[in-house]
């Protein structure tokens, strides 16, 4: 079977990338369901996709990206407008899945797709509700450890005895969970003691632990501090947008510590940190892993 797949890839080099792109788009469509239903505690399986008016969405109106374009962003049954975010999530998921396939060996690519799914789900739920469900955080950590055991290439482990490679990979995942959640927890506790108010939600603590299961302790530490830098850049861009246009940046959901929605960016206003953590983890996974790991190895060598 592997030989047949290699022959297909050699004869038609576009075949598997196209399949992965289409698969990613379908996963993105399912991800839209998860983002909408998980915060409400609803089943992501039943009922099937349906319009806000209650009518079920027919299969030919539920084709990722294409259906939204053909219907011009409106439901066939009642004419209600569908957010452009639906095809955007499908497209982004497809592109990131394709990037996994093109950049990594098959095992690591599959594991990376699971990571992408969790990051995108957490990102958009956090943006909408400023929460990250335990099904993504705790569930993601469990899945991350399981994927690490089954696909040790995720943590770049290879051995002629699968059990040994699997064990090393699983240990890296567990260490990533512990270090990731521990780093955020201690930073949150110190910040809370200094500021005398909650500085970071516990969902972020659990989420970075889940990310650590996929990217290891080095990636978790980078995601924390890289996410903080990304957050600072976002804050400056949002503040500039607000200065120029007199309103908050599109997509920004801001809250006071009391939970009241506000329209202006400023100090003391809560913003979603989960998307920044996820962006830092993906940046490490896709681009910066060799350099970050090399830096930590050099620092460890000094001691």
C-alpha positions, -999 to +999 in steps of 0.1 A: +000+000+000+028+024+009+045+015-024+013+022-043+010+056-026+046+064-035+039+055-071+009+078-072+029+106-056+056+102-081+033+101-111+009+128-098+027+151-073-003+173-070-027+145-059-019+142-022-016+180-016-050+185-032-065+157-011-050+173+021-063+207+011-098+193+006-096+174+038-085+205+057-114+225+043-139+198+054-123+198+089-126+236+089-163+232+082-166+208+112-145+233+132-171+259+126-197+236+142-174+231+172-167+268+177-204+275+177-217+246+198-190+238+224-194+270+244-231+263+246-226+228+258-244+214+227-235+182+209-212+186+179-227+156+163-265+160+165-285+176+151-268+182+117-260+216+103-290+238+103-298+275+096-308+300+123-344+297+110-343+260+120-342+245+085-315+218+079-287+228+055-286+205+025-253+188+017-249+208-016-252+240+004-226+228+029-196+224+007-167+242+023-159+277+009-176+270-024-212+270-011-207+303+007-194+318-025-222+304-047-249+315-023-232+349-019-231+345+019-269+340+024-289+310+034-309+294+005-339+287+028-346+321+043-320+345+029-303+352+062-267+364+059-239+340+069-207+355+084-177+355+061-158+340+090-172+305+081-153+303+048-123+321+062-119+294+089-124+267+063-098+283+041-073+289+069-076+253+081-071+240+046-040+261+041-024+251+074-031+214+068-015+218+034+015+235+051+018+206+075+019+181+046+044+201+025+068+209+054+069+177+075+071+139+071+038+122+071+037+113+109+046+148+121+022+163+095-007+144+109+001+154+144+005+190+133-030+189+118-044+179+152-025+209+167-039+232+141-074+220+149-071+227+186-054+261+181-081+274+157-109+261+178-095+277+210-087+309+192-122+316+178-140+304+210-118+326+231-124+356+208-161+351+210-166+342+247-132+348+264-132+312+276-115+281+264-135+249+271-120+221+290-127+198+261-100+217+242-076+224+270-077+192+292-089+172+262-062+186+241-035+177+266-047+141+267-049+139+229-015+155+226+001+129+249-017+102+230-006+115+196+030+118+209+029+081+219+014+070+186+034+093+164+068+099+180+080+118+150+060+147+165+089+153+189+115+142+164+121+108+180+130+078+159+143+044+170+144+010+155+123-001+185+090+017+183+083+014+220+115+033+229+107+061+205+071+062+217+082+064+253+106+092+247+080+112+227+054+106+254+078+119+281+085+150+261+047+156+258+041+152+295+070+175+303+055+200+279+022+198+297+038+203+331+062+231+321+036+249+299+009+250+325+034+257+352+050+287+335+017+304+329+004+296+364+034+311+381+033+342+359-004+346+365+001+342+403+029+368+404+010+392+382-021+388+403-001+395+435+014+427+420-017+440+403-041+428+431-065+415+405-068+385+381-042+389+354-048+357+334-076+332+332-071+296+343-082+285+308-049+300+294-030+279+320-046+247+308-044+257+272-006+263+272-003+229+289-022+213+260+000+232+235+031+219+254+020+183+247+024+190+210+054+214+210+073+202+241+086+224+269+107+245+246+077+253+224+055+260+254+080+285+269+083+301+235+046+302+230+042+320+263+067+348+257+062+348+219+025+351+226+031+381+249+051+398+221+023+391+196-002+405+221+019+437+225+020+441+187-018+435+185-024+460+213-003+487+195-021+480+162-055+481+179-047+513+197-035+529+164-067+517+147-088+532+175-069+565+172-074+567+135-110+556+133-124+563+167-135+527+174-121+494+185-104+472+159-127+447+141-130+414+159-117+428+191-138+416+221-129+437+252-141+434+287-136+452+320-126+430+350-162+432+360-172+415+327-187+446+310-181+449+273-163+481+263-155+496+229-120+511+236-086+496+240-068+506+272-049+494+302-070+474+326-092+460+298-093+422+294-084+407+260-083+372+248-048+357+253-055+323+240-051+333+203-017+348+211-006+316+228-018+295+199-001+318+174+032+315+193+029+277+193+022+275+156+050+299+149+074+276+168+060+245+152+061+257+115+091+280+115+112+286+146+117+252+162+153+246+151+164+281+163+145+280+196+157+245+204+192+255+195+190+285+218+178+264+248+205+238+241+232+265+241+218+279+274+217+245+290+253+238+279+265+269+297+252+255+330 
